[in-house]
Amino acid sequence: MKPVSELLKKHPQKDLYSVAPDATVFDAIKLLAEKHIGAVMVMDSGQLVGIFSERDYTRKIALQGLNSRETKVREVMTSPVLYVTLEHRTRQCMALMSEKNIRHLPVLDGPDGKPVAMLSIRDLMNDIIADHEFTIAQLENYINQ
């Protein structure tokens, strides 16, 4: 499997979305809906301090009867954040997601841990499928020669 840096070169992310810890959960959910994404990084003074996902909303707001317009993201975000670096391999990312039962992983780069991307389980699955399709095509080509 390839390193995350290679995956991101093949499928660059245009935008990286984040919210502040003091944003309301309603505003975070609104951003998720507008951008058609499942999770957003929670950034404070340029540092990744948490992640907020649809799962956080359903389990920590909806099921507990909290008000999303009054609850701050910092109260329900997932922290500390599990993350990977550009050097991690996609297989390691899949293993971490499977082991921890998560669907989104921030990708950090540099000594200061600057966020550069957000990987989803879908990104990794699409890459695995593409690799398998390429391998199958190569094998079919070899057989048919």
N, C-alpha and C positions, 0 to 999 in steps of 0.2 A: 504494500500500500504506500501511497505517496505522502510526502509531508503536507501539512496544512498550507504552507506557502505556495506550493504548486497548485493545489486545489483552488486557492483564491486567485491565482493568475489566470486559470482557465475560466473561472466564474467570478469575476470581480463584483464586489458589492458596491452599489452606487452610493448609498447613504447609510449612515450609522445613527440610529435613533437612541435618544436617552431622555430621561426625566430627572429632575432634582428630587432629593429625598423629601422635600417639603411640598412637592406637588400633590394634589389630591388624587386618590385612586381613580376618581371619575375622569380626570384629565388624562391619566395614563391609559385607561381603557379606551378613551376616545382616540388617542394616538394609535393604539394597537389596531383599532377598527379602521381608521383612516388610511393607514399604511399597509393594511393586510398582513400584519406580522403577529407572532404569538408571544413575543417577549421583548422587553426593552431594558437596556442597561440603566442603572441608577448611578448618576455621576454627581460628585460633590467636589467642587474646586478642581476639576480635571481628573479626579481619582474615581475609579470604579469602587463603589461601596455596596452595591447590591444588584440584584436582577429582579424585575417584576414581570410576571407572566400571567397568562389567562388562568393557569392553574392556581396561582396565588389569589386571584380574584375569586374564583369559585369556592375555594376551600377556606379562605380567610375573611372574605367579605360576605358573599352570598349565603354560605352555610351558617355563618355565625350571626347573621342579621345586622351587620354593621352598615353604616351609611357611607357609600362611596364618595359622596360629595363633601363629607366631613373628615373622613379618614385619610391620613397622610400616607404616602407610599412607604416612608421609613418604618411605619408600624407593621406593615405586612410583607415587605420585600424579603426575598431570600438572601441571607447573608450569614456567614461569609460566602463568597461566590466561588464556585468551581469554574476553572478556566483552563485553556490550553494556550500554547505559544505557537508561533509559526513553524517551529521545529518539530512539534508533535506530529506523529503519523496519523493518518485518518483511521487506521485500525485502533489506535489508542483512544481516539475520540469516541469511536463507536463503543468500545469496551467501557469507557467511563460513563457514557450516557446510559448504557444498559445496566451497569452495576448500580448507579445512583438513581436510576429511573427518572432521568431528566431528558428534555427535548431540545434544549438550547445551551450553547457554550460560547461565552465570549472568547475571542482570540486576542491575546495581549502581545505587544512587541516592545523591545527595548528595555533598558535598565530601569526606566520609570514605570514600566508596565502599562504603556499607553494602549487603550483598546483600538483595534484596527478592523475588527469584523465580529459578527455574531453568526456562529454556525448553528444550523438546525439539523435535526435528525434527517429531514428531507434532503438537505444539501448533501449529506453523506450517502444516503441511499441512492440518490440520483447519480452520484459519482461512481458508486459501486456497480450500479446497473450499466452505466456507460462503459466501464472497464470490462465487465463481463460480455457485453455486446461486441466490443472490439475484439476480445479474445475469441469469441465464437466465430466472428467474421474471418479472423486470421486462420483459424483451424479449418473452416469450410474452404477457404481459398487454398490452403495447403492440400487438403484432401482432393479437391477438384483439379489440381495440376497434373 
